[in-house]
Amino acid sequence: METEKNYESLLILIGWINVSFAFVFFQLFCDIIAICMGIVLRNDYHATKHGRILIIVGIIAGITGWILNYLYL
């Protein structure tokens, strides 16, 4: 049970790192990884709140990253 909690916090950390990278680098790749982390958290770890937030923010970060990339280039 303790290792499951550690893995849950690791997945949350990886998801948020990918959300932050989706603004600047590799929008599509980091967006997909963040959404997948949210889905895994919702289904396997029963962390519905964190999972739902990661999915929504991952989609928003990917779209915003594409818009910012388009405006600056």
VENBELHU-V477999 format. One line per field, one symbol per residue. psi: psi as a letter, one per 20 degrees, with the letter a starting at -180 (. if undefined). burial: # if it has 24 or more other C-alpha atoms within 12 Angstrom, else .. A space follows every 10 residues. Layout:
psi = ???
burial = ???
This chain:
psi = hhhhhghghg hgghghghgh hhhgqmgggh ggggghhhgg hgghikmhgh ggghgghggg hgghggghgh hi.
burial = .......#.. ##.####### ####..#### ########## #...#.#..# ########## ######.... ...
